[in-house]
């Protein structure tokens, strides 16, 4: 296992893949027919895939011969990652060395099936997932029933088959995220791959920003470029149903770029994509510097429209003079507010008037005349 993992400092083994710029799938074949890939290798490979924005294809162990064995073995394996996927069962293929059909790990076949699906339908096209079908000459080592396929899919294992199912209902492809995903789509393979493709496209497409890292005016150009890239995808429904204006957000200003970042020649870009749950977004931060570019998940709190925030300050901490406690007119009120004429204080004669109101919708003319005399004729004319 240590030979496969390699050294992160020396860049050997799995860590040698970090020199690659565009990796979609990582498949590690077992070292021998009677041996499975160790759990430590899978954990290290999932970490490398997270850095590369790729998906790890995990082979089911040879001891899993049935649906119950697969569900029990998955709990014992305890590998939960939104950068890993697994298909069951293993495959039967002709062994030319032995001259007969043998059972093999399915990682290579699954990688080919996924690549063929990308050619037939782009991951950018919305719609239900297609079934994982093997090519002619290769068949599944076990024929699964409809109930077994549903049980496996519910636990994150994708059923592998040779023929299409008779029903119209298709099971969505899953990852091994389980309940550890950062968003609602972390357990859905197609949605997860779309998010990784968006992250990779934005990270590679904005690398020019490192040459204008000290220019604050470049922040608007970066945000505009990313918005122009995401807007057609939102209108096509890639980020779910709803208003395309709320499908994503892009932040590239003082909120994510501090004075220290500017002095260090670093540019940060925060992007959020709408999740399947209302009001939730999958957010990630893209950073560019002379040391390299990086895209990593982030947590951002976006307040809904109309939200007001209130800060409670203890009374003993308030120290202002009496003039400052008076209500001040805002700039908008000073510019656009209505002007009210100052009026003298009411006289004692008004208090002696009887508490009788005029009829509904009419004015008492006698009462108005008494107001005018009491104010010396300076009242408003009716």
Helices and strands as residue ranges (DSSP letters): H 2-5, G 13-19, E 25-27, H 39-52, E 55-58, H 67-77, E 84-88, E 91-95, E 100-104, H 107-120, E 139-140, H 146-154, E 157-159, G 184-187, H 189-205, G 207-212, H 218-235, G 244-246, E 248-251, H 259-263, E 267-274, E 281-289, E 292-298, G 315-317, G 323-325, H 331-336, H 348-351, H 365-374
